Amino acid sequence: MVHMTQASATPKATRRQHDREIVALAVPAFGALVAEPLFVMADSAIVGHLGTAQLAGLGIASALLTTAVSVFVFLAYATTAAVARRVGAGDLQAAIRQGMDGIWLALLLGAAVIATVLPTAPSIVEIFGASDTAAPYATTYLRISALGIPAMLVVLASTGVLRGLQDTKTPLYVAIAGFVANAALNAGLVYGADLGIAGSAWGTVIAQWGMAAAYLVVVVRGARRHGASLRPDATGIRASAQAGVPLLVRTLSLRAILMIATAVAARLGDADIAAHQIILSLWSLLAFALDAIAIAGQAIIGRYLGAGDTEGARQACRRMVEWGIAVGVALGVLVVLSRPLFLPLFTSDSVVRDTALPALVIVALSQPICGVVFVLDGVLMGAGDGPYLAWAMVITLAVFAPAALLVPALDGGLTALWAAMTLMMVIRMLTLWVRTRSGRWIVTGATR
């Protein structure tokens, strides 16, 4: 079979090739991303029948756990880029070895989190304002669930390995199996074994370690097939950590932006914060669709740069931007059309609905911008351009914070706050576009 190079292929054939790659990677990635929040939804549905205090405790503990894990998402991003480069360079042994370094780093970080959370769980719960009735349940859930954090981090790193190997189907299958196991274990332990909220936590921990074990089986098989060492390598683990630091700064800056937005919404009034939470949940769901394209971008760009194909990387970048805009437009239209159906699912309060409606229009109009941002974010991550992404997000935070804080001072409402959120995405788009246009992200070779 004869493969066309980027130089010899016609533009139409090249676009078709990129479309096939993007779809093959993005669709399963989207499924795996959507499966993740279903864990929390399943836990909430089961624990909710135990009582209000138990559900409140779960809400606090799960928010803390979700935040802790999201901080370490760089384990997936940095590993994807590093592994994809080595795949492009044709060195699968080094690719898997790089992935193992990321997995060992995940285990070390997980152990550190356990050592921190177990003795301080009551204090952490208290800081987050748990009521006297909810606090014991939140503490119980947090302490038990902390034992699953190393598994969650291993899942992140292993997902990065497989994405780098251009495989997003296996993470989808593991995510689906994990969701089913989690729901069954929760129901059995909470009600069958009568363990209450502790049963929900243990069920989730068991499901998480099961997912981690499934990933490790796949990675270990690949390591043995290609003769890659499984032993921890201090130099490799240190390199993985160093590559992750800029992405950690980026993630913390983004979390700060979301926290500021929520804090400002809370100052606007009860109807505004309620509407904000509804819109934020929709915004997060839309982000999954766009993030799936970004994940494809990480894997594809890393592979092209590892192979030394700069023109292929540029063309893939352009095609993914077109995908980001197209999907963004489609999502924006969907938001506008579904507003009358979407809002009643969350609230029957007419004041909250009226507050949310104009802000939803802002969200809809911003989706094409979000599409470009997510794609270029993925492209630069795939190129291993973490330091620039960190500085760009810090700059974005510096612009967004005063704009958001001015909203209540100028007597603006929720629509003004989401206009500030759109400004934030515009700043991100500009900083990412400038970097992409400069070409400085294009560094070829098995390592950056």
Residue pairs with C-beta under 8 A, 6 or more apart in sequence:
4 13
4 17
6 14
6 309
6 311
6 312
6 315
7 311
9 17
14 315
15 319
18 300
18 315
18 316
18 319
18 320
19 319
19 323
21 296
21 300
21 316
22 293
22 296
22 300
22 319
22 320
22 323
24 168
25 163
25 166
25 168
25 295
25 296
25 299
25 300
26 168
26 292
26 293
26 295
26 296
27 292
28 168
28 169
28 171
28 172
29 163
29 168
29 171
29 172
29 291
29 292
29 295
29 296
30 288
30 289
30 291
30 292
31 172
31 175
31 176
32 159
32 168
32 171
32 172
32 174
32 175
33 288
33 291
33 292
33 295
34 288
35 172
35 175
35 176
35 178
35 179
36 175
37 284
38 179
39 178
39 179
39 182
39 204
39 207
40 62
40 66
42 179
42 182
42 183
42 186
43 58
43 62
43 182
43 186
43 200
43 204
44 55
44 58
44 59
44 62
46 183
46 186
46 187
46 190
46 191
46 200
47 54
47 55
47 58
47 186
47 190
47 197
47 200
48 54
48 55
50 190
50 196
50 197
53 131
53 133
53 134
53 137
54 134
54 137
54 196
54 197
56 130
56 131
56 133
56 134
56 137
56 138
57 130
57 134
57 135
57 136
57 137
57 138
57 139
57 140
57 141
57 197
58 137
58 138
58 141
58 197
58 200
60 125
60 128
60 130
60 134
60 138
61 125
61 137
61 138
61 139
61 141
61 142
61 145
62 141
62 145
63 128
64 124
64 125
64 128
64 142
65 142
65 145
65 146
65 149
67 255
68 113
68 117
68 149
69 149
69 152
69 153
69 156
70 251
70 255
71 248
71 251
71 252
71 255
72 106
72 109
72 153
72 156
72 248
73 156
73 247
73 251
74 243
74 244
74 245
74 247
74 248
74 250
74 251
75 102
75 105
75 106
75 109
75 153
75 156
75 157
75 160
75 244
76 156
76 157
76 159
76 160
76 163
77 160
77 247
77 298
77 381
78 102
78 160
78 240
78 243
78 244
78 247
78 381
78 384
78 386
79 98
79 99
79 102
79 157
79 160
79 161
79 164
79 240
80 160
80 161
80 163
80 164
80 295
80 298
80 299
80 302
80 381
80 382
81 164
81 243
81 298
81 302
81 381
81 382
81 383
81 384
82 98
82 102
82 164
82 240
82 243
82 302
82 384
82 447
83 95
83 96
83 98
83 99
83 160
83 161
83 163
83 164
83 165
83 302
84 95
84 163
84 164
84 165
84 166
84 298
84 299
84 300
84 301
84 302
84 303
84 306
84 382
85 302
85 303
85 305
85 306
85 384
85 445
85 446
85 447
85 448
86 92
86 94
86 95
86 98
86 164
86 306
86 446
87 95
87 164
87 165
87 166
87 302
87 303
87 306
88 302
88 303
88 304
88 305
88 306
88 307
88 308
88 309
88 446
89 306
89 307
89 308
89 445
89 446
90 307
91 446
92 165
92 222
92 226
93 226
93 227
93 228
94 228
94 446
95 164
95 165
96 161
96 219
96 222
96 223
96 226
96 228
97 223
97 228
97 229
97 233
97 236
98 164
98 236
98 240
99 157
99 158
99 160
99 161
99 164
99 219
100 219
100 223
100 228
100 229
100 230
100 232
100 233
100 236
101 232
101 233
101 236
101 237
101 239
101 240
102 157
102 160
102 161
102 240
103 154
103 157
103 158
103 161
103 216
103 219
104 232
104 233
104 236
104 237
105 157
105 237
105 240
105 241
105 244
106 150
106 153
106 154
106 156
106 157
107 150
107 153
107 154
108 237
109 150
109 153
110 149
110 150
110 151
110 152
110 153
110 154
111 150
113 146
113 149
113 150
113 153
114 146
114 147
114 149
114 150
117 124
117 142
117 143
117 146
117 149
118 143
118 146
121 139
121 142
121 143
121 146
122 135
122 139
124 142
125 135
125 138
125 139
125 142
126 135
130 138
137 197
140 197
140 198
140 201
141 197
141 198
141 200
141 201
144 198
144 201
144 202
144 205
145 201
145 204
145 205
147 205
148 204
148 205
148 208
148 209
150 212
151 205
151 208
151 209
151 211
151 212
152 208
152 212
154 212
154 215
154 216
155 174
155 208
155 211
155 212
155 215
158 212
158 215
158 216
158 218
158 219
159 171
159 215
161 215
161 219
162 168
162 170
162 171
162 215
162 218
162 219
163 171
163 295
163 298
163 299
164 299
164 302
165 222
166 299
166 303
168 295
168 296
168 299
170 218
174 211
174 214
174 215
175 211
177 210
177 211
177 214
178 207
178 208
178 210
178 211
181 206
181 207
181 210
182 203
182 204
182 207
184 203
185 202
185 203
185 204
185 206
185 207
186 199
186 200
186 203
186 204
187 203
188 199
188 203
189 195
189 199
189 200
189 202
189 203
190 196
190 197
190 199
190 200
190 203
191 199
193 199
195 202
220 230
222 228
223 229
223 230
243 384
243 386
244 386
245 386
246 386
246 387
246 389
246 390
247 381
247 386
247 389
247 390
249 390
249 393
249 394
250 386
250 389
250 390
250 392
250 393
253 390
253 393
253 394
253 396
253 397
254 393
256 397
256 401
257 396
257 397
257 400
257 401
257 424
258 280
260 400
260 401
260 404
260 405
261 276
261 280
261 404
261 417
261 420
261 421
262 273
262 276
262 277
262 280
264 404
264 405
264 407
264 408
264 417
265 272
265 273
265 275
265 276
265 277
265 414
265 417
266 272
266 273
267 408
268 276
268 407
268 408
268 413
268 414
268 417
271 349
271 351
271 352
271 355
272 355
272 413
272 414
272 417
274 347
274 349
274 352
274 355
275 347
275 352
275 353
275 355
275 356
275 359
275 414
276 359
276 414
276 417
278 343
278 346
278 347
278 352
278 356
279 356
279 359
279 360
279 363
279 414
279 418
281 346
282 335
282 342
282 360
282 363
283 363
286 331
286 335
286 363
286 367
286 370
287 370
287 374
289 327
289 331
290 324
290 327
290 328
290 331
290 370
290 371
290 374
290 375
291 374
291 378
293 320
293 323
293 324
293 327
293 371
293 374
293 375
293 378
294 374
294 375
294 377
294 378
294 381
295 378
296 320
296 378
297 316
297 317
297 320
297 375
297 378
297 379
297 381
297 382
298 378
298 379
298 381
298 382
299 382
300 316
300 320
300 382
301 313
301 316
301 317
301 378
301 379
301 382
301 383
302 382
302 383
302 384
304 310
304 312
304 313
304 316
305 313
305 382
305 383
305 442
305 443
305 444
305 445
305 448
306 444
306 445
306 446
307 444
308 444
308 445
309 444
310 442
310 444
313 383
313 442
314 442
317 376
317 379
317 436
320 375
320 378
320 379
321 372
321 375
321 376
323 371
323 375
324 368
324 371
324 372
324 373
324 374
324 375
324 376
325 368
325 371
325 372
326 371
327 371
328 367
328 368
328 369
328 370
328 371
328 372
329 367
329 368
329 371
331 364
331 367
331 371
332 364
332 365
332 366
332 367
332 368
333 364
335 342
335 360
335 363
335 364
335 367
336 360
336 361
336 364
339 357
339 360
342 360
343 352
343 353
343 356
343 357
343 360
344 353
347 353
355 413
355 414
356 414
358 414
358 415
359 414
359 415
359 417
359 418
362 415
362 418
362 419
362 421
362 422
363 418
365 422
366 421
366 422
366 425
369 422
369 425
369 426
369 429
370 425
372 429
372 432
372 433
373 425
373 428
373 429
373 432
376 429
376 432
376 433
376 435
376 436
377 389
377 428
377 432
379 436
379 441
380 388
380 389
380 432
380 435
380 436
380 441
381 389
383 441
383 442
383 443
383 448
384 443
384 448
385 435
385 440
385 441
385 448
388 435
388 440
388 441
392 428
392 431
392 432
392 435
393 428
395 427
395 431
396 424
396 427
396 428
396 431
399 423
399 424
399 427
400 420
400 421
400 423
400 424
400 427
403 420
403 423
403 424
404 417
404 420
404 421
406 412
407 413
407 416
407 417
407 420
410 416
435 441
